[in-house]
Amino acid sequence: MSRNNSNKGFTLIELLLVMSISLLLLSLVLISFNVVNNANLNKAARRLENVIRLSRTRSMAKGTEAGKLKLYMQNGNLYAVIGEDDSPQLICNGGIQVKGMSTSDYDLRVGGVALNGLPDGNVIKFSTSGIVQTFSGTPVMNKFILNKGNRSFEVILYTETGNVETNMF
């Protein structure tokens, strides 16, 4: 008697092997996507820190108006302009949430309107000695929180010294 071994299906081991390889590849894709998102958030925080430093440096070298920093939201993107003649620099795109605060915990609005509700956006001025100037009782934004998903960075501007730092939390 001859046996007919014409199985036309997959064994359980073959199915489990294919499923485990598929899950492994999917997990690698998700991990790399998370790494890219974190890198973009880190870049945005560093860009904001660097533009604040540049504004302070220009104010110290060329005077307060040359280093005046204007931050504003447009179409969900955060932009910065230093001085009167500079073109806007994109700090971060709409995928990153931005919130700014002053030392008095004055929450600033975001999302298509000026960061602090002022018609010309938020303006930060440094004196020629490098410290932050306040004007007309308006709170100066000195803490920026950039958030995407479960990751956040804060960029802190110390108004007394003009120094700036970035922290992940």
Summary of the structure (lengths in Angstrom):
residues: 169
radius of gyration: 25.1
end to end distance: 73.2
largest distance: 102.4
contacts: 474
relative contact order: 0.15
helix: 32%
strand: 30%
